[in-house]
């Protein structure tokens, strides 16, 4: 489960230990949220690179566009990819009769992995947007500076 989030066990243990130490030492929550923010940025960067890495072989084999079209036809919500698991099942059940002969089982599994990583990336992007909007000064504050 941690690997699917882009974390190793040692990273998770370090995070838990830092949180507990912060509690014991009475460090403000803002320091912890800053650490969480940095972890999110790092995780996002890893996922962006992984999505690019997973997309390249599908594009190289000229199957990426047809797989995306197929997933969209099956009902994939491109806005947040919330239904990836449901669509992955439909893809596995129906791809042989619906896609051209160039598409191989390895393409299908690579594409599903890409969708799963894309879903994780979008979730982190929502969190980062939320954090950054909360941290941004309001327009009235800017007027006085």
Secondary structure, DSSP 8 states (H G I E B T S, - for coil): -TGGGT--HHHHHHHHHHHHHHHHHT--HHHHHHHHHHHHHHHHHHHHHHHHHHHHHHHHTT-HHHHHHHHHHTT--TTT-TTHHHHHHHHHHHHHHHS-TT--HHHHHHHHHHHHHHHHHHHHHHHHHHHHHHHS--HHHHHT-
